[in-house]
Amino acid sequence: MNRSTISLAGAVAVLVVLTGMASLTGGSDHKAASAAAPRRMPVQRTTLLCPAPSSSEFADTTYTSYTPQGAAGSAGAGGSSAAGSAQLVPAATKGKPLASLGQPGKPATYATDKSDAPALIGTADGTMAPGWTAEQTTVISSGTERGLLGISCVTPDTEFWFPGASTDTGRQDYLHLVNPDDTPAVVDVELYGKDGQLKASTGDGLTVPGRSSKPVLLSTLVADKATDLTVHVVARTGRVGAAVQATDAKLGVDWLPPAAEPATALVLPGIPGDATDVRLIAYATGTDDADLTLKLATPTGAITPAGHETLHVKAGMTTAVDLGDVTKGDPGSLLIGAATSHSPVPVVAALRVTRGKGSKQEMAFLPATEQIETRATVADNRARGSLLSLIATAKDASVRITSSAGSTGGTAASKTVTVKAGTTLVVPPPQPAGLRGTYAVTVEPVSGGPVYASRTLALTQNGVPMFTIQPMPDDHGLVDVPQAAPDLRILNR
């Protein structure tokens, strides 16, 4: 018998002994560990992707990066205490980091007026990772693309839905894809109109090289002129960030962010009270038609919009309905539910919201958003023009709103509000004392029922009521980590 055989036999004997001891002494500990609830732990690394802002010579873009104060320690004893960093860098280059964060609780900003400003890839780790948010805000003062564009930089994923896109005359919609990884990503782009999927000539197998971005003009993918489209982005390999920049010859320009995942009940929070036109775009992702109910959560309670009590959406097709000035002067949130409890069908949905009249109109998009479980943040807020929309869907909810210190000065401020069940509460964030620069706003449910939120940023320029709406989904800064214990019994298998 050679030396390697003896070593192997000895190792097996030791493992058998250890296995026997574990069976005799470790069984109850294993069961206890298996039964223990997973711990809530802060994430250790976050990636965000910001699309190229605009090719207009009249565009001014501000990037704002922010991590909430104390976010890493909110998991209690399991919180991370490691130092961290957060920064944005141009895609496809190893350029100088932009808007680098020095500490949680205070936003960092970077501004550019370059028409060739690139897409950015952002990473945060350590104490900067939990709850890290980056926002891109662009003001285009004139030209066809004039308007206020805002988007919270996107977490990379393998699938995105965009109800509300268009290839109609007068619209120019670009799908922006950003790949954060070194290896190429292969992406399929599917377009669904009122009669089903449109045949795309070049939408299958689009390659996005590593650490780069690719803008795709939707009208080059299909010959059809479709007023209302749902765009479905699926990464065959790799992962990407995705967003649609929609430009309308009459209504200006804004970002259409990804909608919440398909569901049988959706919440679209924060329709401005002075909206002159609201258009709902919905798509049924299942194999059956969807029969939906529509309700508007106003400041005083939920009502059914007259003439729009229900909506029928055919399977695999995009349906749009013009709700007009549905808010009638009061802010509100749209609630979409299943008309029947028997086999409800998942849908995705978004609103195109218009303010102003005639040549002084501006549009923004409000997709369905997910519930705030723990915390949500929007990074770029100004001394004027920021409004929060909060909705409690099931029962009253207590919500804490925290405004950070300013990017160049000021002291954080906080207040707690109560949102009545079935209502939309619109409030300005508490103003930081001595504010200089921009500030971030964090929303945290304290008690009560589910809460959904969005932030509207408004800026009037040359008589045009420019605005943009950012949904505020949960930041997923905390994750469930299962508790584990050694179990040598697997060696008997």
Backbone torsions as a table, in degrees:
resi	resn	phi	psi	omega
1	MET	NA	126.9	-177.6
2	ASN	-83.0	172.8	-172.3
3	ARG	-65.8	-34.0	-179.1
4	SER	-68.9	-34.3	178.6
5	THR	-67.8	-41.4	178.2
6	ILE	-61.7	-42.6	-179.7
7	SER	-61.9	-41.2	-179.9
8	LEU	-65.5	-43.5	179.8
9	ALA	-63.1	-41.5	178.7
10	GLY	-62.8	-40.2	-179.9
11	ALA	-64.4	-41.9	178.9
12	VAL	-62.8	-42.1	-180.0
13	ALA	-61.5	-42.6	178.9
14	VAL	-63.1	-42.4	-179.7
15	LEU	-64.4	-37.4	178.1
16	VAL	-63.5	-43.4	178.8
17	VAL	-62.2	-46.6	-179.8
18	LEU	-63.1	-36.9	178.9
19	THR	-64.7	-42.3	178.0
20	GLY	-62.7	-41.5	178.5
21	MET	-64.4	-40.2	179.3
22	ALA	-63.7	-38.3	-179.9
23	SER	-66.1	-34.0	-177.9
24	LEU	-80.8	-34.6	-170.9
25	THR	-115.0	-16.8	-171.1
26	GLY	-109.4	1.7	-175.3
27	GLY	-62.1	-48.3	-176.5
28	SER	-65.7	-36.5	178.1
29	ASP	-63.7	-39.2	179.8
30	HIS	-63.0	-44.2	-179.6
31	LYS	-64.6	-39.0	179.5
32	ALA	-64.3	-42.8	-179.8
33	ALA	-65.9	-38.5	-179.7
34	SER	-66.0	-34.6	-176.3
35	ALA	-82.1	-18.4	-176.4
36	ALA	-64.1	141.1	178.8
37	ALA	-70.5	146.7	177.3
38	PRO	-63.5	148.4	179.3
39	ARG	-86.9	146.3	174.3
40	ARG	-85.6	116.1	-176.1
41	MET	-123.3	145.5	176.4
42	PRO	-71.4	143.5	177.1
43	VAL	-65.1	152.8	-177.8
44	GLN	-101.3	-14.5	-178.9
45	ARG	-154.0	137.3	179.6
46	THR	-131.9	139.0	176.6
47	THR	-120.5	134.3	176.5
48	LEU	-132.0	148.2	-176.8
49	LEU	-126.7	128.6	179.8
50	CYS	-113.1	124.3	-179.3
51	PRO	-70.8	161.3	175.3
52	ALA	-58.7	129.5	-167.7
53	PRO	-70.8	-51.9	-176.5
54	SER	-171.3	148.6	175.9
55	SER	-96.1	4.1	-178.4
56	SER	-72.6	141.2	176.5
57	GLU	-74.0	-10.7	-178.1
58	PHE	-104.3	16.3	-175.1
59	ALA	-94.4	135.4	171.9
60	ASP	-123.1	122.2	-174.4
61	THR	-118.1	137.0	175.0
62	THR	-120.5	129.9	173.5
63	TYR	-103.7	134.6	179.2
64	THR	-127.0	127.4	-178.1
65	SER	-117.7	137.3	-174.6
66	TYR	-158.0	139.7	169.7
67	THR	-122.3	128.9	-178.9
68	PRO	-59.8	144.0	177.2
69	GLN	-63.4	130.1	176.1
70	GLY	77.0	7.5	-176.8
71	ALA	-63.1	-38.3	-177.5
72	ALA	-70.0	-25.3	-177.8
73	GLY	-96.3	2.7	-175.0
74	SER	-72.9	-6.2	177.4
75	ALA	-89.5	8.6	178.5
76	GLY	80.0	-138.5	-175.8
77	ALA	-65.0	-21.8	-179.6
78	GLY	-84.7	0.4	-176.8
79	GLY	-65.9	154.6	-179.7
80	SER	-83.1	139.5	175.8
81	SER	-117.0	5.1	-178.4
82	ALA	-71.0	143.5	176.1
83	ALA	-63.7	157.6	-177.7
84	GLY	-149.2	179.2	177.9
85	SER	-146.9	159.2	175.8
86	ALA	-146.6	130.9	-178.7
87	GLN	-156.2	156.5	174.6
88	LEU	-112.4	138.3	177.6
89	VAL	-132.9	149.4	178.1
90	PRO	-60.7	136.5	176.0
91	ALA	-64.5	149.4	175.5
92	ALA	69.5	5.9	175.9
93	THR	-138.5	166.9	173.0
94	LYS	-111.1	50.6	-177.3
95	GLY	-73.2	-179.1	-178.7
96	LYS	-65.0	134.6	177.4
97	PRO	-60.9	143.7	-178.6
98	LEU	-115.3	148.0	176.3
99	ALA	48.7	47.8	-179.7
100	SER	-71.8	132.3	-179.2
101	LEU	-84.0	134.7	176.5
102	GLY	-95.0	-25.1	-177.8
103	GLN	-164.5	154.4	172.9
104	PRO	-66.8	154.8	174.5
105	GLY	90.5	-5.6	179.2
106	LYS	-139.4	121.4	-177.3
107	PRO	-72.0	153.2	172.7
108	ALA	-117.1	144.6	-175.9
109	THR	-129.5	158.9	174.0
110	TYR	-147.8	135.9	-177.5
111	ALA	-122.9	148.0	176.6
112	THR	-149.1	147.8	174.0
113	ASP	-118.5	18.1	-178.8
114	LYS	-76.1	134.6	179.2
115	SER	-75.9	-14.1	178.5
116	ASP	-109.9	26.7	177.9
117	ALA	-57.5	131.2	-173.2
118	PRO	-85.6	170.4	167.3
119	ALA	-66.7	152.7	-178.1
120	LEU	-119.8	147.5	174.2
121	ILE	-115.6	126.1	-176.2
122	GLY	-119.6	144.3	175.2
123	THR	-136.6	146.1	174.7
124	ALA	-137.6	141.1	178.3
125	ASP	-139.5	172.4	179.5
126	GLY	60.5	-135.8	-177.2
127	THR	-67.8	-17.5	-179.2
128	MET	-85.3	-14.3	-172.5
129	ALA	-75.2	-45.8	-175.6
130	PRO	-66.6	119.3	178.1
131	GLY	81.0	5.6	-178.0
132	TRP	-60.5	133.1	-178.6
133	THR	-133.8	140.5	173.6
134	ALA	-130.5	139.1	-179.1
135	GLU	-129.2	146.6	-179.7
136	GLN	-120.5	117.7	-178.3
137	THR	-123.1	126.0	-176.7
138	THR	-124.9	134.1	173.1
139	VAL	-112.3	122.4	175.3
140	ILE	-111.1	112.3	-168.3
141	SER	-76.6	-25.7	-178.3
142	SER	-156.6	176.5	-178.1
143	GLY	92.3	178.0	-179.3
144	THR	-60.6	-32.0	-176.0
145	GLU	-91.3	14.9	-175.7
146	ARG	-59.7	140.4	-179.4
147	GLY	156.5	-179.9	176.2
148	LEU	-111.8	118.3	-178.2
149	LEU	-112.0	130.4	176.5
150	GLY	-137.8	143.2	175.5
151	ILE	-155.2	137.2	169.8
152	SER	-79.1	127.0	-176.5
153	CYS	-57.2	144.7	-162.5
154	VAL	-95.2	141.8	172.2
155	THR	-77.2	132.1	179.7
156	PRO	-62.9	145.1	-177.7
157	ASP	-156.3	-176.6	-179.5
158	THR	-109.0	-4.0	-178.0
159	GLU	-152.3	138.3	178.8
160	PHE	-143.3	148.8	175.3
161	TRP	-122.3	137.2	179.8
162	PHE	-134.4	80.7	171.6
163	PRO	-75.3	132.5	179.6
164	GLY	120.4	-3.3	176.5
165	ALA	-75.7	173.3	-177.0
166	SER	-160.8	151.2	169.9
167	THR	-122.0	21.4	-176.7
168	ASP	-70.3	162.6	174.9
169	THR	-60.6	132.0	-177.6
170	GLY	94.3	-11.0	177.2
171	ARG	-109.3	142.2	174.6
172	GLN	-135.9	100.0	-175.2
173	ASP	-109.1	126.3	176.8
174	TYR	-110.0	130.4	169.5
175	LEU	-89.8	120.1	179.3
176	HIS	-101.4	124.6	179.1
177	LEU	-115.8	131.8	179.6
178	VAL	-127.6	128.7	-179.2
179	ASN	-107.1	116.0	-176.8
180	PRO	-84.1	-11.0	-171.6
181	ASP	-98.4	166.8	-178.1
182	ASP	-74.8	-27.8	-178.4
183	THR	-91.2	151.8	-179.7
184	PRO	-64.5	151.1	173.2
185	ALA	-111.4	140.9	177.6
186	VAL	-111.5	125.3	-169.2
187	VAL	-126.3	138.4	170.8
188	ASP	-104.8	136.9	178.1
189	VAL	-118.7	117.0	179.9
190	GLU	-110.3	135.7	-179.9
191	LEU	-116.6	128.9	-178.3
192	TYR	-121.4	124.3	178.1
193	GLY	-109.1	-161.3	-176.4
194	LYS	-68.8	-18.7	179.6
195	ASP	-110.5	10.9	179.5
196	GLY	113.6	-160.6	-175.5
197	GLN	-70.5	132.8	175.5
198	LEU	-85.6	141.6	-179.9
199	LYS	-76.3	112.6	-179.8
200	ALA	-91.8	134.9	-177.8
201	SER	-80.8	-31.2	-176.5
202	THR	-134.4	21.1	-175.4
203	GLY	-85.3	-10.0	-179.3
204	ASP	-96.3	136.2	173.7
205	GLY	69.5	36.0	175.7
206	LEU	-71.3	131.4	-180.0
207	THR	-100.1	126.0	174.4
208	VAL	-109.9	108.9	-177.4
209	PRO	-57.8	159.4	-179.3
210	GLY	-59.8	138.9	178.6
211	ARG	49.0	53.6	179.2
212	SER	-152.3	177.3	179.3
213	SER	-129.2	157.9	178.9
214	LYS	-139.9	116.2	172.3
215	PRO	-87.4	135.8	-178.7
216	VAL	-125.1	114.6	176.7
217	LEU	-75.0	117.0	-172.9
218	LEU	-61.0	-33.9	-177.9
219	SER	-68.1	-14.0	176.2
220	THR	-84.9	-10.7	-179.4
221	LEU	-86.3	-28.4	-176.3
222	VAL	-138.0	155.8	177.4
223	ALA	-86.9	-19.0	-175.6
224	ASP	-69.2	143.1	171.1
225	LYS	-97.8	98.5	-175.2
226	ALA	-108.8	125.0	-179.7
227	THR	-68.4	-41.4	-177.2
228	ASP	-128.3	123.9	-178.3
229	LEU	-130.5	150.6	166.6
230	THR	-111.8	124.9	179.6
231	VAL	-102.0	128.3	178.5
232	HIS	-115.3	119.7	-179.3
233	VAL	-109.8	124.6	179.9
234	VAL	-130.4	125.5	177.0
235	ALA	-88.7	116.4	176.1
236	ARG	-68.6	-45.1	176.9
237	THR	-131.9	146.3	179.8
238	GLY	76.5	-162.7	179.6
239	ARG	-146.7	157.1	-178.1
240	VAL	-144.0	166.1	163.1
241	GLY	-104.4	146.4	-176.0
242	ALA	-141.8	144.1	175.1
243	ALA	-158.7	153.6	179.8
244	VAL	-112.2	126.6	173.0
245	GLN	-98.7	114.4	-175.2
246	ALA	-105.8	127.2	178.2
247	THR	-119.9	125.8	179.8
248	ASP	-117.1	132.6	-176.1
249	ALA	-59.5	-27.7	-178.6
250	LYS	-105.0	-28.7	-169.8
251	LEU	-108.0	5.8	178.2
252	GLY	85.2	-149.2	-171.0
253	VAL	-144.8	147.0	172.2
254	ASP	-164.1	168.3	175.9
255	TRP	-84.5	138.7	168.9
256	LEU	-101.6	103.2	-179.3
257	PRO	-77.1	165.2	178.3
258	PRO	-61.1	143.3	176.8
259	ALA	-83.4	160.6	173.7
260	ALA	-59.5	155.9	-178.3
261	GLU	-58.2	153.8	179.7
262	PRO	-53.4	135.4	-178.9
263	ALA	-153.4	164.7	179.9
264	THR	-87.9	-9.0	174.5
265	ALA	-139.4	130.7	-175.7
266	LEU	-130.9	150.8	176.2
267	VAL	-126.5	128.9	177.8
268	LEU	-119.1	93.2	-168.7
269	PRO	-89.7	132.0	167.6
270	GLY	102.2	50.4	172.4
271	ILE	-82.3	123.5	-178.7
272	PRO	-60.9	146.4	-179.2
273	GLY	-64.4	-28.8	-178.2
274	ASP	-95.6	20.3	176.5
275	ALA	-62.9	128.0	179.7
276	THR	-91.1	-19.6	176.8
277	ASP	-155.3	135.7	178.1
278	VAL	-129.1	124.5	-179.6
279	ARG	-117.7	126.5	179.9
280	LEU	-98.8	130.0	176.1
281	ILE	-121.2	125.1	-176.8
282	ALA	-134.0	151.3	179.8
283	TYR	-139.5	131.5	179.4
284	ALA	-91.2	117.4	-174.4
285	THR	-87.3	-12.8	-177.9
286	GLY	-84.0	-171.7	179.5
287	THR	-92.7	-4.7	178.7
288	ASP	-116.2	159.0	175.0
289	ASP	-65.7	154.0	178.6
290	ALA	-112.9	128.6	172.5
291	ASP	-106.9	118.7	-170.0
292	LEU	-117.2	153.9	169.8
293	THR	-108.7	146.9	179.0
294	LEU	-119.8	132.5	174.4
295	LYS	-136.7	149.3	178.2
296	LEU	-112.5	118.5	177.2
297	ALA	-87.1	107.6	-178.1
298	THR	-95.5	178.0	176.7
299	PRO	-62.8	-18.2	-177.5
300	THR	-111.1	-6.3	179.7
301	GLY	150.2	174.1	-178.4
302	ALA	-86.7	133.2	177.5
303	ILE	-129.0	164.0	175.7
304	THR	-98.7	122.7	179.9
305	PRO	-60.3	128.1	-178.1
306	ALA	-59.8	126.6	179.7
307	GLY	82.4	-2.1	-179.0
308	HIS	-135.2	46.6	-178.1
309	GLU	-69.2	-36.5	-177.7
310	THR	-134.8	164.8	177.9
311	LEU	-145.2	130.1	177.2
312	HIS	-103.3	124.3	-179.4
313	VAL	-120.0	118.7	-179.7
314	LYS	-72.9	147.5	-177.8
315	ALA	-58.9	132.0	176.6
316	GLY	71.9	14.2	-177.0
317	MET	-128.7	152.5	177.4
318	THR	-95.4	129.2	178.2
319	THR	-118.9	135.2	178.6
320	ALA	-127.0	145.3	178.4
321	VAL	-140.7	135.3	179.3
322	ASP	-87.7	113.8	-179.0
323	LEU	-88.9	-4.1	178.5
324	GLY	63.5	-145.7	177.4
325	ASP	-87.5	63.5	-170.5
326	VAL	-61.1	-27.9	-176.6
327	THR	-78.6	-18.8	177.2
328	LYS	52.5	40.1	175.7
329	GLY	93.9	-12.8	178.3
330	ASP	-110.1	142.6	176.2
331	PRO	-66.6	157.8	-179.1
332	GLY	-162.4	176.8	176.9
333	SER	-135.0	141.4	-179.3
334	LEU	-92.8	129.9	177.1
335	LEU	-110.9	123.9	178.9
336	ILE	-112.8	127.1	179.3
337	GLY	-133.7	173.1	177.9
338	ALA	-83.2	134.1	-179.3
339	ALA	-71.4	-20.3	179.2
340	THR	-137.7	145.4	179.2
341	SER	-81.7	-7.3	-179.5
342	HIS	-86.4	111.8	177.8
343	SER	49.9	59.6	176.6
344	PRO	-63.5	149.8	-173.9
345	VAL	-107.5	131.5	178.2
346	PRO	-69.2	143.8	179.5
347	VAL	-137.2	162.7	167.9
348	VAL	-120.1	153.1	-175.2
349	ALA	-156.8	156.7	175.0
350	ALA	-154.3	160.4	176.4
351	LEU	-114.6	140.2	165.4
352	ARG	-102.2	118.1	-174.6
353	VAL	-109.6	132.6	179.9
354	THR	-119.0	135.5	172.0
355	ARG	-119.1	153.9	178.6
356	GLY	88.5	177.6	-178.3
357	LYS	-139.6	157.1	175.8
358	GLY	59.0	-131.3	-179.3
359	SER	-80.6	-2.4	-179.3
360	LYS	-108.1	48.6	179.8
361	GLN	-107.2	153.4	177.7
362	GLU	-145.4	144.5	-178.8
363	MET	-118.6	156.9	172.3
364	ALA	-147.1	163.3	-178.5
365	PHE	-117.1	143.3	178.7
366	LEU	-131.8	96.0	177.6
367	PRO	-80.7	162.3	171.6
368	ALA	-58.4	142.6	-177.9
369	THR	-130.0	161.0	-177.2
370	GLU	-87.0	163.6	-179.4
371	GLN	-66.8	146.9	172.2
372	ILE	-84.2	108.8	179.5
373	GLU	-80.6	-49.2	-176.8
374	THR	-121.1	-47.6	-171.8
375	ARG	-165.7	146.5	173.7
376	ALA	-142.7	146.0	-176.4
377	THR	-136.9	142.0	169.3
378	VAL	-121.0	130.3	-162.6
379	ALA	-85.9	-37.7	-168.9
380	ASP	-105.2	102.4	175.7
381	ASN	-125.7	147.2	-176.3
382	ARG	-111.9	169.9	179.6
383	ALA	-59.7	-30.2	177.2
384	ARG	-132.0	152.0	171.0
385	GLY	98.0	-3.3	-180.0
386	SER	-98.2	130.5	176.1
387	LEU	-135.4	136.3	174.8
388	LEU	-97.8	139.2	172.6
389	SER	-115.8	122.0	-178.9
390	LEU	-121.4	136.1	176.9
391	ILE	-132.4	133.5	173.1
392	ALA	-106.4	119.8	-170.6
393	THR	-88.9	-35.5	-171.4
394	ALA	-106.5	-46.7	178.5
395	LYS	-150.4	169.7	-178.5
396	ASP	-52.7	147.2	-179.8
397	ALA	-136.6	140.2	173.2
398	SER	-98.7	130.2	-172.8
399	VAL	-131.4	131.4	175.6
400	ARG	-97.3	128.9	178.6
401	ILE	-112.8	123.5	-179.1
402	THR	-121.6	125.1	173.6
403	SER	-100.3	131.6	-175.3
404	SER	-75.9	174.7	166.7
405	ALA	-62.2	156.7	177.9
406	GLY	-73.2	158.9	-178.2
407	SER	-63.9	-27.1	177.9
408	THR	-124.6	10.8	176.3
409	GLY	155.3	152.5	179.1
410	GLY	124.7	166.8	-176.9
411	THR	-118.5	137.7	-178.3
412	ALA	-59.4	151.1	178.4
413	ALA	-136.7	152.7	-177.3
414	SER	-146.4	150.5	172.6
415	LYS	-152.2	156.6	178.9
416	THR	-114.9	133.3	-179.1
417	VAL	-124.9	159.6	175.7
418	THR	-111.6	127.9	177.8
419	VAL	-106.7	119.2	-179.6
420	LYS	-70.7	147.3	-179.1
421	ALA	-57.6	134.1	176.8
422	GLY	75.1	13.9	-178.9
423	THR	-122.6	161.3	172.4
424	THR	-109.2	125.0	176.4
425	LEU	-107.1	121.8	178.2
426	VAL	-109.1	121.8	-177.6
427	VAL	-139.8	146.0	169.7
428	PRO	-74.3	144.3	176.3
429	PRO	-63.4	152.6	175.6
430	PRO	-61.1	134.3	-176.2
431	GLN	-79.2	124.8	175.9
432	PRO	-60.9	137.3	179.3
433	ALA	-67.1	132.8	178.8
434	GLY	66.3	31.9	-174.7
435	LEU	-57.9	131.1	168.0
436	ARG	-134.4	129.3	-177.7
437	GLY	87.7	-154.4	179.7
438	THR	-101.4	165.7	179.1
439	TYR	-141.5	160.1	178.9
440	ALA	-102.7	154.2	179.0
441	VAL	-125.9	129.1	179.2
442	THR	-116.3	135.1	179.5
443	VAL	-115.2	127.7	-179.3
444	GLU	-132.4	116.8	172.5
445	PRO	-62.4	133.3	-179.6
446	VAL	-100.9	-44.2	179.5
447	SER	-160.3	166.9	177.1
448	GLY	96.9	-154.4	-173.6
449	GLY	-86.1	-175.8	-179.2
450	PRO	-60.9	144.5	-178.6
451	VAL	-127.5	138.8	175.1
452	TYR	-126.6	152.7	-175.1
453	ALA	-152.5	158.9	169.9
454	SER	-149.5	165.4	177.7
455	ARG	-125.6	130.2	174.0
456	THR	-104.7	128.7	174.4
457	LEU	-113.4	121.5	-175.5
458	ALA	-117.7	143.1	179.0
459	LEU	-151.4	113.4	178.9
460	THR	-88.2	128.9	-179.3
461	GLN	-140.3	125.8	-178.1
462	ASN	54.2	36.9	178.2
463	GLY	79.9	-1.8	179.6
464	VAL	-93.7	123.9	-179.6
465	PRO	-78.8	73.3	-178.6
466	MET	-65.5	141.6	178.4
467	PHE	-160.8	161.8	175.3
468	THR	-147.9	147.4	-177.3
469	ILE	-120.7	127.4	176.5
470	GLN	-112.9	117.6	172.3
471	PRO	-61.6	152.7	-179.3
472	MET	-123.1	78.0	176.3
473	PRO	-75.1	167.3	177.1
474	ASP	-57.7	140.9	-176.1
475	ASP	-82.3	-5.5	178.1
476	HIS	53.3	34.8	178.0
477	GLY	-74.5	-16.7	175.6
478	LEU	-117.2	139.6	-179.6
479	VAL	-130.4	154.6	176.6
480	ASP	-81.0	123.2	178.6
481	VAL	-114.3	114.1	-179.1
482	PRO	-61.7	143.9	175.1
483	GLN	-86.6	134.5	-176.1
484	ALA	-124.7	157.4	176.6
485	ALA	-144.3	152.5	179.0
486	PRO	-60.1	140.4	178.2
487	ASP	-141.2	92.3	-176.8
488	LEU	-75.7	-2.3	178.5
489	ARG	-65.1	-19.1	179.5
490	ILE	-64.1	-19.5	-179.7
491	LEU	-72.7	-15.4	177.0
492	ASN	-83.6	-6.9	-174.9
493	ARG	-91.1	NA	NA
